[in-house]
């Protein structure tokens, strides 16, 4: 698969861009309704995708090689779905031919999140959500 084909698998939901908290004891990952400072909240796309790893050092670059190690990836994620043999969802832009279908279906974070620039880091636990799995 070419780099362009790999990138086209991103459905634009931005669920992977939410701030995640890890329980120190259980190692369980908790999703929040707080997203990376680089995320465009309306478009659900990174505003500086090319330089994201430099500007946000803990931003991961998803690859076929590291996907299996990222068990926290949302179950709806196209990369995870394909890795698990489930195929793309009906709302995926490559299936629906519409970039808006991921938002119209309610899968994206659009309208559900706030930027980390607007949240005190000490208050993150108050932002834990359960609508991402």
BELZIBEL-V984823 format. One record per run of one state. SS is the DSSP state (a for helix, b for strand, c for the rest). FROM is the first residue (numbers start at 1). TO is the last residue. If there is no record, write none. Layout:
ss/from/to
SS/FROM/TO
SS/FROM/TO
This chain:
ss/from/to
c/1/2
a/3/8
c/9/14
a/15/17
b/18/22
c/23/28
b/29/35
c/36/38
b/39/40
c/41/44
b/45/46
c/47/48
a/49/55
c/56/66
a/67/69
c/70/77
a/78/83
c/84/92
a/93/96
c/97/100
a/101/104
c/105/113
b/114/115
a/116/118
c/119/120
a/121/127
b/128/128
c/129/133
